[in-house]
């Protein structure tokens, strides 16, 4: 009997056409002043607080920071 694998996450979405009222509501929601990244860049910029990188370097939470070219980054590569 083959091993069975159950997905850890199941993502279900509905398609909404661009001319639908629901789509317009979504655009209005993401375009509101408090959601625009440029207006809140200092609060949301990952490089200014480096929270993501510190999280990824925590050995209890991850095996380290990686890129499309390297599985693990050296401190010098991380700064670059």
SEFIZA-3560 file (N, C-alpha, C; in Angstrom, 3 decimals):
REM SEFIZA-3560
<numar><xx>0.844</xx><yy>-1.176</yy><zz>0.000</zz><atom>N</atom></numar>
<numar><xx>0.000</xx><yy>0.000</yy><zz>0.000</zz><atom>CA</atom></numar>
<numar><xx>0.895</xx><yy>1.247</yy><zz>0.000</zz><atom>C</atom></numar>
<numar><xx>0.664</xx><yy>2.202</yy><zz>-0.916</zz><atom>N</atom></numar>
<numar><xx>1.508</xx><yy>3.410</yy><zz>-0.988</zz><atom>CA</atom></numar>
<numar><xx>1.265</xx><yy>4.327</yy><zz>0.205</zz><atom>C</atom></numar>
<numar><xx>2.310</xx><yy>5.097</yy><zz>0.545</zz><atom>N</atom></numar>
<numar><xx>2.166</xx><yy>6.097</yy><zz>1.612</zz><atom>CA</atom></numar>
<numar><xx>1.215</xx><yy>7.188</yy><zz>1.170</zz><atom>C</atom></numar>
<numar><xx>0.375</xx><yy>7.605</yy><zz>2.062</zz><atom>N</atom></numar>
<numar><xx>-0.552</xx><yy>8.691</yy><zz>1.757</zz><atom>CA</atom></numar>
<numar><xx>-0.053</xx><yy>9.962</yy><zz>2.434</zz><atom>C</atom></numar>
<numar><xx>-0.138</xx><yy>11.046</yy><zz>1.721</zz><atom>N</atom></numar>
<numar><xx>0.306</xx><yy>12.333</yy><zz>2.232</zz><atom>CA</atom></numar>
<numar><xx>-0.893</xx><yy>13.255</yy><zz>2.304</zz><atom>C</atom></numar>
<numar><xx>-1.057</xx><yy>13.918</yy><zz>3.432</zz><atom>N</atom></numar>
<numar><xx>-2.135</xx><yy>14.892</yy><zz>3.589</zz><atom>CA</atom></numar>
<numar><xx>-1.539</xx><yy>16.284</yy><zz>3.518</zz><atom>C</atom></numar>
<numar><xx>-2.189</xx><yy>17.183</yy><zz>2.806</zz><atom>N</atom></numar>
<numar><xx>-1.655</xx><yy>18.545</yy><zz>2.734</zz><atom>CA</atom></numar>
<numar><xx>-1.758</xx><yy>19.247</yy><zz>4.088</zz><atom>C</atom></numar>
<numar><xx>-0.759</xx><yy>20.058</yy><zz>4.385</zz><atom>N</atom></numar>
<numar><xx>-0.765</xx><yy>20.835</yy><zz>5.624</zz><atom>CA</atom></numar>
<numar><xx>-1.611</xx><yy>22.089</yy><zz>5.500</zz><atom>C</atom></numar>
<numar><xx>-1.710</xx><yy>22.596</yy><zz>4.286</zz><atom>N</atom></numar>
<numar><xx>-2.480</xx><yy>23.817</yy><zz>4.028</zz><atom>CA</atom></numar>
<numar><xx>-3.316</xx><yy>23.586</yy><zz>2.772</zz><atom>C</atom></numar>
<numar><xx>-4.569</xx><yy>23.936</yy><zz>2.844</zz><atom>N</atom></numar>
<numar><xx>-5.444</xx><yy>23.868</yy><zz>1.679</zz><atom>CA</atom></numar>
<numar><xx>-5.945</xx><yy>25.288</yy><zz>1.425</zz><atom>C</atom></numar>
<numar><xx>-5.658</xx><yy>25.808</yy><zz>0.253</zz><atom>N</atom></numar>
<numar><xx>-6.057</xx><yy>27.170</yy><zz>-0.100</zz><atom>CA</atom></numar>
<numar><xx>-7.116</xx><yy>27.082</yy><zz>-1.191</zz><atom>C</atom></numar>
<numar><xx>-8.290</xx><yy>27.621</yy><zz>-0.908</zz><atom>N</atom></numar>
<numar><xx>-9.381</xx><yy>27.605</yy><zz>-1.867</zz><atom>CA</atom></numar>
<numar><xx>-9.740</xx><yy>29.051</yy><zz>-2.187</zz><atom>C</atom></numar>
<numar><xx>-9.783</xx><yy>29.388</yy><zz>-3.477</zz><atom>N</atom></numar>
<numar><xx>-10.122</xx><yy>30.745</yy><zz>-3.875</zz><atom>CA</atom></numar>
<numar><xx>-11.192</xx><yy>30.726</yy><zz>-4.953</zz><atom>C</atom></numar>
<numar><xx>-11.904</xx><yy>31.816</yy><zz>-5.055</zz><atom>N</atom></numar>
<numar><xx>-12.895</xx><yy>31.990</yy><zz>-6.108</zz><atom>CA</atom></numar>
<numar><xx>-12.360</xx><yy>33.014</yy><zz>-7.100</zz><atom>C</atom></numar>
<numar><xx>-12.634</xx><yy>32.791</yy><zz>-8.375</zz><atom>N</atom></numar>
<numar><xx>-12.255</xx><yy>33.766</yy><zz>-9.393</zz><atom>CA</atom></numar>
<numar><xx>-13.293</xx><yy>34.879</yy><zz>-9.407</zz><atom>C</atom></numar>
<numar><xx>-12.809</xx><yy>36.119</yy><zz>-9.430</zz><atom>N</atom></numar>
<numar><xx>-13.703</xx><yy>37.279</yy><zz>-9.520</zz><atom>CA</atom></numar>
<numar><xx>-13.244</xx><yy>38.105</yy><zz>-10.711</zz><atom>C</atom></numar>
<numar><xx>-14.156</xx><yy>38.350</yy><zz>-11.637</zz><atom>N</atom></numar>
<numar><xx>-13.831</xx><yy>39.139</yy><zz>-12.832</zz><atom>CA</atom></numar>
<numar><xx>-13.563</xx><yy>40.593</yy><zz>-12.453</zz><atom>C</atom></numar>
<numar><xx>-12.712</xx><yy>41.258</yy><zz>-13.226</zz><atom>N</atom></numar>
<numar><xx>-12.324</xx><yy>42.637</yy><zz>-12.936</zz><atom>CA</atom></numar>
<numar><xx>-13.501</xx><yy>43.602</yy><zz>-12.964</zz><atom>C</atom></numar>
<numar><xx>-14.536</xx><yy>43.313</yy><zz>-13.702</zz><atom>N</atom></numar>
<numar><xx>-15.679</xx><yy>44.221</yy><zz>-13.780</zz><atom>CA</atom></numar>
<numar><xx>-16.707</xx><yy>43.977</yy><zz>-12.666</zz><atom>C</atom></numar>
<numar><xx>-16.491</xx><yy>42.970</yy><zz>-11.830</zz><atom>N</atom></numar>
<numar><xx>-17.434</xx><yy>42.643</yy><zz>-10.761</zz><atom>CA</atom></numar>
<numar><xx>-17.359</xx><yy>43.665</yy><zz>-9.629</zz><atom>C</atom></numar>
<numar><xx>-18.477</xx><yy>43.904</yy><zz>-8.991</zz><atom>N</atom></numar>
<numar><xx>-18.553</xx><yy>44.849</yy><zz>-7.863</zz><atom>CA</atom></numar>
<numar><xx>-17.616</xx><yy>44.403</yy><zz>-6.728</zz><atom>C</atom></numar>
<numar><xx>-17.556</xx><yy>43.097</yy><zz>-6.502</zz><atom>N</atom></numar>
<numar><xx>-16.706</xx><yy>42.552</yy><zz>-5.448</zz><atom>CA</atom></numar>
<numar><xx>-15.230</xx><yy>42.909</yy><zz>-5.693</zz><atom>C</atom></numar>
<numar><xx>-14.801</xx><yy>42.869</yy><zz>-6.944</zz><atom>N</atom></numar>
<numar><xx>-13.427</xx><yy>43.211</yy><zz>-7.285</zz><atom>CA</atom></numar>
<numar><xx>-13.161</xx><yy>44.689</yy><zz>-7.000</zz><atom>C</atom></numar>
<numar><xx>-14.103</xx><yy>45.550</yy><zz>-7.383</zz><atom>N</atom></numar>
<numar><xx>-13.964</xx><yy>46.978</yy><zz>-7.113</zz><atom>CA</atom></numar>
<numar><xx>-13.849</xx><yy>47.261</yy><zz>-5.627</zz><atom>C</atom></numar>
<numar><xx>-14.615</xx><yy>46.529</yy><zz>-4.816</zz><atom>N</atom></numar>
<numar><xx>-14.535</xx><yy>46.691</yy><zz>-3.356</zz><atom>CA</atom></numar>
<numar><xx>-13.154</xx><yy>46.305</yy><zz>-2.845</zz><atom>C</atom></numar>
<numar><xx>-12.596</xx><yy>45.248</yy><zz>-3.409</zz><atom>N</atom></numar>
<numar><xx>-11.265</xx><yy>44.809</yy><zz>-3.003</zz><atom>CA</atom></numar>
<numar><xx>-10.213</xx><yy>45.862</yy><zz>-3.359</zz><atom>C</atom></numar>
<numar><xx>-10.294</xx><yy>46.410</yy><zz>-4.554</zz><atom>N</atom></numar>
<numar><xx>-9.345</xx><yy>47.447</yy><zz>-4.979</zz><atom>CA</atom></numar>
<numar><xx>-9.453</xx><yy>48.660</yy><zz>-4.060</zz><atom>C</atom></numar>
<numar><xx>-10.648</xx><yy>49.065</yy><zz>-3.731</zz><atom>N</atom></numar>
<numar><xx>-10.824</xx><yy>50.185</yy><zz>-2.800</zz><atom>CA</atom></numar>
<numar><xx>-10.211</xx><yy>49.873</yy><zz>-1.441</zz><atom>C</atom></numar>
<numar><xx>-10.343</xx><yy>48.618</yy><zz>-1.005</zz><atom>N</atom></numar>
<numar><xx>-9.793</xx><yy>48.216</yy><zz>0.287</zz><atom>CA</atom></numar>
<numar><xx>-8.264</xx><yy>48.307</yy><zz>0.287</zz><atom>C</atom></numar>
<numar><xx>-7.601</xx><yy>47.760</yy><zz>-0.731</zz><atom>N</atom></numar>
<numar><xx>-6.138</xx><yy>47.772</yy><zz>-0.731</zz><atom>CA</atom></numar>
<numar><xx>-5.568</xx><yy>49.137</yy><zz>-1.110</zz><atom>C</atom></numar>
<numar><xx>-6.400</xx><yy>50.024</yy><zz>-1.644</zz><atom>N</atom></numar>
<numar><xx>-5.936</xx><yy>51.349</yy><zz>-2.044</zz><atom>CA</atom></numar>
<numar><xx>-6.174</xx><yy>52.402</yy><zz>-0.961</zz><atom>C</atom></numar>
<numar><xx>-6.710</xx><yy>52.003</yy><zz>0.178</zz><atom>N</atom></numar>
<numar><xx>-6.981</xx><yy>52.975</yy><zz>1.241</zz><atom>CA</atom></numar>
<numar><xx>-5.666</xx><yy>53.525</yy><zz>1.783</zz><atom>C</atom></numar>
<numar><xx>-5.708</xx><yy>54.728</yy><zz>2.330</zz><atom>N</atom></numar>
<numar><xx>-4.498</xx><yy>55.423</yy><zz>2.766</zz><atom>CA</atom></numar>
<numar><xx>-3.626</xx><yy>54.601</yy><zz>3.715</zz><atom>C</atom></numar>
<numar><xx>-4.247</xx><yy>53.948</yy><zz>4.692</zz><atom>N</atom></numar>
<numar><xx>-3.440</xx><yy>53.216</yy><zz>5.673</zz><atom>CA</atom></numar>
<numar><xx>-2.841</xx><yy>51.925</yy><zz>5.123</zz><atom>C</atom></numar>
<numar><xx>-3.238</xx><yy>51.519</yy><zz>3.921</zz><atom>N</atom></numar>
<numar><xx>-2.700</xx><yy>50.292</yy><zz>3.335</zz><atom>CA</atom></numar>
<numar><xx>-1.609</xx><yy>50.547</yy><zz>2.304</zz><atom>C</atom></numar>
<numar><xx>-1.430</xx><yy>51.779</yy><zz>1.900</zz><atom>N</atom></numar>
<numar><xx>-0.445</xx><yy>52.075</yy><zz>0.860</zz><atom>CA</atom></numar>
<numar><xx>0.950</xx><yy>52.033</yy><zz>1.458</zz><atom>C</atom></numar>
<numar><xx>1.786</xx><yy>51.154</yy><zz>0.925</zz><atom>N</atom></numar>
<numar><xx>3.110</xx><yy>50.899</yy><zz>1.491</zz><atom>CA</atom></numar>
<numar><xx>3.997</xx><yy>52.143</yy><zz>1.487</zz><atom>C</atom></numar>
<numar><xx>3.966</xx><yy>52.928</yy><zz>0.464</zz><atom>N</atom></numar>
<numar><xx>4.870</xx><yy>54.079</yy><zz>0.390</zz><atom>CA</atom></numar>
<numar><xx>4.608</xx><yy>55.074</yy><zz>1.512</zz><atom>C</atom></numar>
<numar><xx>3.347</xx><yy>55.201</yy><zz>1.920</zz><atom>N</atom></numar>
<numar><xx>3.013</xx><yy>56.116</yy><zz>3.006</zz><atom>CA</atom></numar>
<numar><xx>3.454</xx><yy>55.590</yy><zz>4.367</zz><atom>C</atom></numar>
<numar><xx>3.632</xx><yy>54.291</yy><zz>4.485</zz><atom>N</atom></numar>
<numar><xx>4.016</xx><yy>53.671</yy><zz>5.751</zz><atom>CA</atom></numar>
<numar><xx>5.301</xx><yy>52.861</yy><zz>5.594</zz><atom>C</atom></numar>
<numar><xx>6.146</xx><yy>53.290</yy><zz>4.673</zz><atom>N</atom></numar>
<numar><xx>7.349</xx><yy>52.531</yy><zz>4.355</zz><atom>CA</atom></numar>
<numar><xx>8.240</xx><yy>52.326</yy><zz>5.574</zz><atom>C</atom></numar>
<numar><xx>8.372</xx><yy>53.337</yy><zz>6.411</zz><atom>N</atom></numar>
<numar><xx>9.237</xx><yy>53.219</yy><zz>7.584</zz><atom>CA</atom></numar>
<numar><xx>8.712</xx><yy>52.182</yy><zz>8.575</zz><atom>C</atom></numar>
<numar><xx>7.403</xx><yy>51.936</yy><zz>8.576</zz><atom>N</atom></numar>
<numar><xx>6.826</xx><yy>50.937</yy><zz>9.475</zz><atom>CA</atom></numar>
<numar><xx>6.862</xx><yy>49.541</yy><zz>8.874</zz><atom>C</atom></numar>
<numar><xx>6.861</xx><yy>49.443</yy><zz>7.547</zz><atom>N</atom></numar>
<numar><xx>6.725</xx><yy>48.149</yy><zz>6.895</zz><atom>CA</atom></numar>
<numar><xx>7.992</xx><yy>47.672</yy><zz>6.202</zz><atom>C</atom></numar>
<numar><xx>8.991</xx><yy>48.507</yy><zz>6.072</zz><atom>N</atom></numar>
<numar><xx>10.194</xx><yy>48.129</yy><zz>5.342</zz><atom>CA</atom></numar>
<numar><xx>10.945</xx><yy>47.043</yy><zz>6.096</zz><atom>C</atom></numar>
<numar><xx>11.053</xx><yy>45.885</yy><zz>5.501</zz><atom>N</atom></numar>
<numar><xx>11.689</xx><yy>44.737</yy><zz>6.149</zz><atom>CA</atom></numar>
<numar><xx>13.160</xx><yy>44.994</yy><zz>6.444</zz><atom>C</atom></numar>
<numar><xx>13.818</xx><yy>45.802</yy><zz>5.631</zz><atom>N</atom></numar>
<numar><xx>15.240</xx><yy>46.037</yy><zz>5.845</zz><atom>CA</atom></numar>
<numar><xx>15.502</xx><yy>47.004</yy><zz>6.987</zz><atom>C</atom></numar>
<numar><xx>14.546</xx><yy>47.884</yy><zz>7.287</zz><atom>N</atom></numar>
<numar><xx>14.781</xx><yy>48.850</yy><zz>8.361</zz><atom>CA</atom></numar>
<numar><xx>14.732</xx><yy>48.189</yy><zz>9.736</zz><atom>C</atom></numar>
<numar><xx>13.912</xx><yy>47.193</yy><zz>9.908</zz><atom>N</atom></numar>
<numar><xx>13.810</xx><yy>46.521</yy><zz>11.204</zz><atom>CA</atom></numar>
<numar><xx>14.446</xx><yy>45.139</yy><zz>11.177</zz><atom>C</atom></numar>
<numar><xx>14.623</xx><yy>44.594</yy><zz>9.991</zz><atom>N</atom></numar>
<numar><xx>15.315</xx><yy>43.321</yy><zz>9.796</zz><atom>CA</atom></numar>
<numar><xx>14.679</xx><yy>42.178</yy><zz>10.578</zz><atom>C</atom></numar>
<numar><xx>13.413</xx><yy>42.285</yy><zz>10.917</zz><atom>N</atom></numar>
<numar><xx>12.746</xx><yy>41.246</yy><zz>11.685</zz><atom>CA</atom></numar>
<numar><xx>12.711</xx><yy>39.918</yy><zz>10.969</zz><atom>C</atom></numar>
<numar><xx>12.446</xx><yy>39.918</yy><zz>9.687</zz><atom>N</atom></numar>
<numar><xx>12.375</xx><yy>38.671</yy><zz>8.926</zz><atom>CA</atom></numar>
<numar><xx>13.719</xx><yy>37.955</yy><zz>8.925</zz><atom>C</atom></numar>
<numar><xx>14.782</xx><yy>38.698</yy><zz>8.668</zz><atom>N</atom></numar>
<numar><xx>16.108</xx><yy>38.077</yy><zz>8.624</zz><atom>CA</atom></numar>
<numar><xx>16.493</xx><yy>37.504</yy><zz>9.982</zz><atom>C</atom></numar>
<numar><xx>16.190</xx><yy>38.226</yy><zz>11.063</zz><atom>N</atom></numar>
<numar><xx>16.498</xx><yy>37.706</yy><zz>12.397</zz><atom>CA</atom></numar>
<numar><xx>15.678</xx><yy>36.441</yy><zz>12.676</zz><atom>C</atom></numar>
<numar><xx>14.429</xx><yy>36.443</yy><zz>12.257</zz><atom>N</atom></numar>
<numar><xx>13.585</xx><yy>35.256</yy><zz>12.425</zz><atom>CA</atom></numar>
<numar><xx>14.173</xx><yy>34.067</yy><zz>11.677</zz><atom>C</atom></numar>
<numar><xx>14.569</xx><yy>34.297</yy><zz>10.417</zz><atom>N</atom></numar>
<numar><xx>15.097</xx><yy>33.214</yy><zz>9.598</zz><atom>CA</atom></numar>
<numar><xx>16.440</xx><yy>32.692</yy><zz>10.118</zz><atom>C</atom></numar>
<numar><xx>17.188</xx><yy>33.510</yy><zz>10.847</zz><atom>N</atom></numar>
<numar><xx>18.473</xx><yy>33.074</yy><zz>11.394</zz><atom>CA</atom></numar>
<numar><xx>18.330</xx><yy>32.362</yy><zz>12.732</zz><atom>C</atom></numar>
<numar><xx>17.142</xx><yy>32.372</yy><zz>13.311</zz><atom>N</atom></numar>
<numar><xx>16.920</xx><yy>31.708</yy><zz>14.588</zz><atom>CA</atom></numar>
<numar><xx>16.875</xx><yy>30.197</yy><zz>14.342</zz><atom>C</atom></numar>
<numar><xx>17.839</xx><yy>29.429</yy><zz>14.869</zz><atom>N</atom></numar>
<numar><xx>17.887</xx><yy>27.996</yy><zz>14.575</zz><atom>CA</atom></numar>
<numar><xx>16.670</xx><yy>27.223</yy><zz>15.092</zz><atom>C</atom></numar>
<numar><xx>15.929</xx><yy>27.776</yy><zz>16.038</zz><atom>N</atom></numar>
<numar><xx>14.719</xx><yy>27.112</yy><zz>16.516</zz><atom>CA</atom></numar>
<numar><xx>13.566</xx><yy>27.263</yy><zz>15.528</zz><atom>C</atom></numar>
<numar><xx>13.684</xx><yy>28.228</yy><zz>14.618</zz><atom>N</atom></numar>
<numar><xx>12.585</xx><yy>28.528</yy><zz>13.708</zz><atom>CA</atom></numar>
<numar><xx>12.907</xx><yy>28.240</yy><zz>12.245</zz><atom>C</atom></numar>
<numar><xx>14.177</xx><yy>28.205</yy><zz>11.891</zz><atom>N</atom></numar>
<numar><xx>14.545</xx><yy>28.032</yy><zz>10.492</zz><atom>CA</atom></numar>
<numar><xx>15.979</xx><yy>27.536</yy><zz>10.388</zz><atom>C</atom></numar>
<numar><xx>16.323</xx><yy>27.045</yy><zz>9.212</zz><atom>N</atom></numar>
<numar><xx>17.696</xx><yy>26.608</yy><zz>8.991</zz><atom>CA</atom></numar>
<numar><xx>18.573</xx><yy>27.725</yy><zz>8.442</zz><atom>C</atom></numar>
<numar><xx>18.021</xx><yy>28.932</yy><zz>8.284</zz><atom>N</atom></numar>
<numar><xx>18.816</xx><yy>30.069</yy><zz>7.862</zz><atom>CA</atom></numar>
<numar><xx>18.259</xx><yy>30.782</yy><zz>6.651</zz><atom>C</atom></numar>
<numar><xx>18.886</xx><yy>31.881</yy><zz>6.319</zz><atom>N</atom></numar>
<numar><xx>18.486</xx><yy>32.698</yy><zz>5.178</zz><atom>CA</atom></numar>
<numar><xx>19.055</xx><yy>32.080</yy><zz>3.910</zz><atom>C</atom></numar>
<numar><xx>18.273</xx><yy>32.117</yy><zz>2.839</zz><atom>N</atom></numar>
<numar><xx>18.698</xx><yy>31.525</yy><zz>1.577</zz><atom>CA</atom></numar>
<numar><xx>18.272</xx><yy>32.423</yy><zz>0.428</zz><atom>C</atom></numar>
<numar><xx>18.832</xx><yy>32.170</yy><zz>-0.734</zz><atom>N</atom></numar>
<numar><xx>18.466</xx><yy>32.900</yy><zz>-1.949</zz><atom>CA</atom></numar>
<numar><xx>18.217</xx><yy>31.887</yy><zz>-3.058</zz><atom>C</atom></numar>
<numar><xx>17.979</xx><yy>32.387</yy><zz>-4.246</zz><atom>N</atom></numar>
<numar><xx>17.787</xx><yy>31.485</yy><zz>-5.384</zz><atom>CA</atom></numar>
<numar><xx>19.094</xx><yy>30.811</yy><zz>-5.802</zz><atom>C</atom></numar>
<numar><xx>20.228</xx><yy>31.331</yy><zz>-5.311</zz><atom>N</atom></numar>
<numar><xx>21.523</xx><yy>30.771</yy><zz>-5.692</zz><atom>CA</atom></numar>
<numar><xx>22.203</xx><yy>29.992</yy><zz>-4.569</zz><atom>C</atom></numar>
<numar><xx>21.866</xx><yy>30.288</yy><zz>-3.303</zz><atom>N</atom></numar>
<numar><xx>22.541</xx><yy>29.666</yy><zz>-2.173</zz><atom>CA</atom></numar>
<numar><xx>21.516</xx><yy>29.134</yy><zz>-1.168</zz><atom>C</atom></numar>
<numar><xx>21.822</xx><yy>27.949</yy><zz>-0.615</zz><atom>N</atom></numar>
<numar><xx>20.953</xx><yy>27.383</yy><zz>0.421</zz><atom>CA</atom></numar>
<numar><xx>21.169</xx><yy>28.054</yy><zz>1.769</zz><atom>C</atom></numar>
<numar><xx>22.364</xx><yy>28.560</yy><zz>2.014</zz><atom>N</atom></numar>
<numar><xx>22.688</xx><yy>29.269</yy><zz>3.256</zz><atom>CA</atom></numar>
<numar><xx>23.576</xx><yy>30.454</yy><zz>2.904</zz><atom>C</atom></numar>
<numar><xx>23.334</xx><yy>31.578</yy><zz>3.552</zz><atom>N</atom></numar>
<numar><xx>24.145</xx><yy>32.767</yy><zz>3.291</zz><atom>CA</atom></numar>
<numar><xx>25.182</xx><yy>32.975</yy><zz>4.392</zz><atom>C</atom></numar>
<numar><xx>26.367</xx><yy>33.401</yy><zz>3.991</zz><atom>N</atom></numar>
<numar><xx>27.381</xx><yy>33.811</yy><zz>4.960</zz><atom>CA</atom></numar>
<numar><xx>27.007</xx><yy>35.206</yy><zz>5.455</zz><atom>C</atom></numar>
<numar><xx>27.588</xx><yy>35.667</yy><zz>6.541</zz><atom>N</atom></numar>
<numar><xx>27.310</xx><yy>37.033</yy><zz>6.995</zz><atom>CA</atom></numar>
<numar><xx>27.595</xx><yy>38.088</yy><zz>5.917</zz><atom>C</atom></numar>
<numar><xx>28.671</xx><yy>37.887</yy><zz>5.150</zz><atom>N</atom></numar>
<numar><xx>29.004</xx><yy>38.830</yy><zz>4.073</zz><atom>CA</atom></numar>
<numar><xx>27.945</xx><yy>38.820</yy><zz>2.988</zz><atom>C</atom></numar>
<numar><xx>27.492</xx><yy>37.626</yy><zz>2.591</zz><atom>N</atom></numar>
<numar><xx>26.446</xx><yy>37.527</yy><zz>1.573</zz><atom>CA</atom></numar>
<numar><xx>25.148</xx><yy>38.167</yy><zz>2.051</zz><atom>C</atom></numar>
<numar><xx>24.847</xx><yy>38.023</yy><zz>3.325</zz><atom>N</atom></numar>
<numar><xx>23.622</xx><yy>38.607</yy><zz>3.870</zz><atom>CA</atom></numar>
<numar><xx>23.646</xx><yy>40.127</yy><zz>3.770</zz><atom>C</atom></numar>
<numar><xx>24.782</xx><yy>40.731</yy><zz>4.094</zz><atom>N</atom></numar>
<numar><xx>24.911</xx><yy>42.189</yy><zz>4.007</zz><atom>CA</atom></numar>
<numar><xx>24.778</xx><yy>42.660</yy><zz>2.576</zz><atom>C</atom></numar>
<numar><xx>25.390</xx><yy>41.899</yy><zz>1.651</zz><atom>N</atom></numar>
<numar><xx>25.299</xx><yy>42.250</yy><zz>0.225</zz><atom>CA</atom></numar>
<numar><xx>23.876</xx><yy>42.228</yy><zz>-0.255</zz><atom>C</atom></numar>
//
